[in-house]
Amino acid sequence: MSEDAPKRKEPRYSTAIVIEVRKTKWIPLKKVKAILLDLSWNGFKIEFVKKVHLKNGNELQLKIPIEQFHIDESKILKLKVTVKWFDEELQRAGGFYIHPKGEHAIVLEKLIQKLAKLRQTEDELNQGSETNLSHDNEKAS
C-alpha cells in the first residue's frame, strides 16, 4: 500500500487472543507470546507479554489459534506481517499483512467475519440491556 493511496476506514475488531510471534528473518526474537488486540482487513495490533525490540519494517509471523472459533479444520492461522509502528514503552506493535494467499486468505476472511458477528451480538446484547434499564426506570417512576 503506497503512502499516497487513500486510506479506507475499515472496522477493527477487538480480541484478546494469546498468539505466538516469530521474527521471520533472524532468530533473536525466537517465539514470544503476545495478545492480539485487534484485527481488520488492513492490519493488526498486538501487545507483547515480555519486552521485545522491534523496528518499523520488521517482518514477523503471527500464529493465531483459531480452533475456538470453529471456522476451519486447521487449529492455527499463520500470517506473515510487516511492522508499521512499535511503541517500546507499551510493548505494542501494529502493521499490515504480507499478501495472504489461498487458504490463509480464506481463513483470515472467516476469522474477521466471525469477530464481526461476535461484536454485533455483543452490541445487540448491550443495546438490549440499555433498553431494559430504561423500561425499568420508566416503571419505577
C-alpha positions as CSV (number, residue, x, y, z in Angstrom):
1,M,0.0,0.0,0.0
2,S,1.6,3.2,-1.1
3,E,1.7,6.3,1.1
4,D,-0.4,8.3,-1.4
5,A,-3.1,5.7,-1.6
6,P,-6.4,6.8,0.1
7,K,-6.9,5.0,3.3
8,R,-10.2,3.2,3.7
9,K,-11.7,3.2,7.2
10,E,-12.1,-0.5,7.8
11,P,-13.8,-1.7,11.0
12,R,-11.4,-3.0,13.6
13,Y,-12.4,-6.0,15.7
14,S,-11.1,-6.2,19.3
15,T,-9.8,-9.5,20.5
16,A,-7.9,-10.9,23.5
17,I,-6.4,-13.9,21.7
18,V,-3.0,-15.0,23.0
19,I,-0.8,-15.6,20.0
20,E,2.8,-16.7,19.2
21,V,5.0,-14.3,17.3
22,R,8.3,-15.1,15.5
23,K,10.7,-12.8,13.7
24,T,10.9,-14.3,10.2
25,K,14.4,-13.3,9.2
26,W,16.6,-13.6,12.3
27,I,16.5,-15.8,15.4
28,P,16.9,-13.1,18.2
29,L,13.2,-12.9,18.7
30,K,12.6,-16.7,18.8
31,K,9.0,-17.2,19.7
32,V,7.3,-14.7,22.0
33,K,3.7,-14.6,23.4
34,A,1.6,-11.6,22.6
35,I,-2.0,-10.6,22.8
36,L,-3.8,-9.9,19.6
37,L,-5.6,-6.6,20.5
38,D,-7.4,-6.1,17.2
39,L,-7.7,-7.2,13.7
40,S,-9.0,-5.7,10.5
41,W,-8.7,-6.2,6.7
42,N,-5.9,-3.5,6.8
43,G,-3.9,-4.9,9.6
44,F,-3.5,-5.8,13.3
45,K,-2.4,-4.6,16.7
46,I,-0.6,-6.7,19.2
47,E,0.8,-6.3,22.7
48,F,3.8,-8.3,23.8
49,V,3.8,-10.1,27.2
50,K,7.6,-9.8,27.6
51,K,9.9,-7.0,26.5
52,V,11.0,-7.1,22.8
53,H,12.8,-4.8,20.5
54,L,11.3,-4.2,17.0
55,K,11.8,-1.7,14.3
56,N,9.4,-0.4,11.6
57,G,9.7,-2.8,8.6
58,N,10.5,-5.9,10.6
59,E,8.8,-9.0,9.2
60,L,7.0,-11.2,11.7
61,Q,5.0,-14.4,11.6
62,L,1.8,-14.5,13.7
63,K,0.4,-17.8,14.8
64,I,-3.2,-17.3,15.8
65,P,-5.1,-20.1,17.4
66,I,-8.5,-20.4,15.7
67,E,-9.9,-23.7,16.9
68,Q,-12.2,-21.9,19.4
69,F,-14.0,-20.1,16.6
70,H,-14.9,-23.3,14.6
71,I,-14.2,-21.6,11.3
72,D,-11.8,-24.1,9.8
73,E,-10.3,-27.5,10.3
74,S,-6.9,-26.1,10.9
75,K,-6.1,-25.1,14.5
76,I,-3.7,-22.2,13.8
77,L,-3.7,-19.4,11.2
78,K,-0.2,-18.4,10.2
79,L,0.2,-14.9,8.8
80,K,3.3,-13.1,7.7
81,V,3.2,-9.4,8.6
82,T,5.2,-6.2,8.5
83,V,5.6,-3.9,11.5
84,K,4.4,-0.4,10.7
85,W,4.8,1.0,14.1
86,F,6.2,-0.1,17.5
87,D,5.7,1.5,20.9
88,E,8.7,0.5,23.1
89,E,7.1,1.7,26.3
90,L,3.7,0.0,25.9
91,Q,5.3,-3.0,24.0
92,R,2.6,-2.7,21.3
93,A,3.0,-3.0,17.6
94,G,0.8,-2.7,14.6
95,G,1.2,-3.4,11.0
96,F,-0.1,-5.0,7.8
97,Y,-0.3,-8.4,6.2
98,I,2.2,-9.6,3.6
99,H,-0.3,-10.7,0.9
100,P,-2.1,-13.6,2.5
101,K,-2.9,-16.0,-0.3
102,G,-5.0,-19.1,-0.9
103,E,-6.2,-20.9,2.2
104,H,-4.6,-18.3,4.6
105,A,-6.6,-15.5,3.0
106,I,-9.8,-17.6,3.2
107,V,-9.3,-18.4,6.9
108,L,-8.4,-14.8,7.7
109,E,-11.6,-13.7,6.0
110,K,-13.6,-16.2,8.0
111,L,-11.9,-15.1,11.3
112,I,-12.7,-11.4,10.6
113,Q,-16.3,-12.3,9.7
114,K,-16.6,-14.3,13.0
115,L,-15.2,-11.4,15.0
116,A,-17.7,-9.1,13.3
117,K,-20.6,-11.4,14.2
118,L,-19.4,-11.6,17.8
119,R,-19.2,-7.8,18.0
120,Q,-22.6,-7.5,16.5
121,T,-24.1,-9.9,19.0
122,E,-22.3,-8.1,21.9
123,D,-23.7,-4.8,20.7
124,E,-27.2,-6.2,20.5
125,L,-26.9,-7.6,24.0
126,N,-25.6,-4.2,25.3
127,Q,-28.4,-2.4,23.5
128,G,-31.0,-4.8,24.9
129,S,-29.6,-4.2,28.4
130,E,-29.9,-0.4,28.0
131,T,-33.4,-0.8,26.7
132,N,-34.4,-2.9,29.7
133,L,-32.8,-0.4,32.1
134,S,-34.8,2.5,30.5
135,H,-38.0,0.5,30.7
136,D,-37.3,-0.4,34.4
137,N,-36.7,3.3,35.2
138,E,-40.0,4.3,33.5
139,K,-41.9,1.7,35.5
140,A,-40.2,2.9,38.8
141,S,-41.2,6.5,38.2
